[in-house]
């Protein structure tokens, strides 16, 4: 028996929602999704453990192609030895590589971390800038990393952080037709109020880890099921 979603939208032959009136209003649905996520994950925060913006930036650079859990295992030792930009700038490549090796791509990451710290000290007196244009001048810092830092550490919404969870689930939810992270971000920024940009990412990431798991989504337990067209997934049965 096919599982009905219980909303006004009917289900098409692929188990996806279709509007009774034609095209679904993406913006209206995106805001309903944001509210549902807020109810489901009211306390969602960045999973990278840090005590200041500098630590968050380092942890975010290390998180590329690595789990947050692994990063959180590595950073205490790194911060104990190199707690400030000044000390990290004076570190040796070999020593940083040794400490962060288990995060993967450790040579490139060590180079980025040391380069970031050196430029931060030389050009910004060791103080993290609060603009995306200045942050992306630092080695190892792209738009996503800058968005994480500005939104989480400073409460400045410059964009929507699009990681693998956000990209995948936004597509399933029909909030974007794209797979390129920058295009996904632009779609989400257009759909969501600016005040939701930071928390929406945190909550969707938590949702991806707990419910909407890539290879085994728990759709029948999902608080977003009534709003989700489940694009690319087979019909629900029971």
Buried (B, 14 or more C-beta within 10 A) or exposed (E): EEBEBEEEBEBEEEBBBBEEEEEBEBEEBBBBBBEBBBEBBEEBEBBBBBEEBBBBBBBBBBBBEBEBEBBBEBBEEBBEEBBBBBEBBEBEEEBBBEBBBEBBBBEEBBBBBBBBBBBBBEEBEBEBBBEBEBBEBBBBBBBBBBBBBBBBBEEBBBBBBBBEBBBBBBBBBBBBEBEEBEBBBBBBBEBBEEEBBBBBBBBBBBBBBBBBEEEEBEBEEBBBBBBBBBBEBEEBEE
